[in-house]
Amino acid sequence: MKDLSCPLVRHTIYALSAFAFAQPVLAQHAGGAHEHGVAELSVATEGATLVIEIVSPLDNLVGFEHAPASAAQRRALATAEAQLRDAPGLFRLPAAAGCALAEVRIEGGWMGGAAAAKEQAARPARAHDHDHDKAHEHGAASADEGGHADVMASYRFDCAQPQALDAIDTQLFAVFPRLREVRAARATAGGQGALVLRPGRTVLPL
């Protein structure tokens, strides 16, 4: 994996320096590309601390991007949030590293609790990008005619043997079958780098 300067990695390093998730990345990504089937993953380590962040269109997780309009859609959101909170089900870490989950935060996509959902519902929807507008012109309407919705999930682990953290096997494609590509970036003791993950190529070397 080649070295690079990645805004997502830089943000994660900032979060690590404070040992908290004080600056959510949703605002950072609001002006970037919103591509269905694609998510962003960032991984950073500092000492015994491992931080993982995922940013994904809500459509990848539940198949729609509007406020839930039925009981079935509310259940879909609740299921997706539970899956996002199940860090061991999403990331297989080396057992020798002895990593214990210390914190999970989920924001956006009408997730993260009632207060977060209410706040998001009050915000004006973001305009569709050019590609989606073009799709609408050809009759390919998306699930949400008003705008896009992104979800950010952050995970902090405390690792007893961080030197054993040599790779992460992501299970995102198995848990969220609508995903077809994860653009991963890492900043660890092994250096900085980026890698595109796909079904069948799920391991991110650290």
Buried (B, 14 or more C-beta within 10 A) or exposed (E): BEEEEBEBBBBBBEBBEEBEBEEBBBEBBEEEEBBBEBBBBBBBBBEBBBBBBBBBBBBBBBEBBBBBEEEEBEEBBEEBBEBBBBBEBBBBBBEEBBBEBBBBBBBBBBBBEEEBBEEBEEEEBBEBBEEBEEBEEEEEEBBBEBBBBBBBBBBBBBBEEBEBBBEBEBBBBEBBEBBBBBBBBBBBEBEBBBBEBEEEEBEBEB
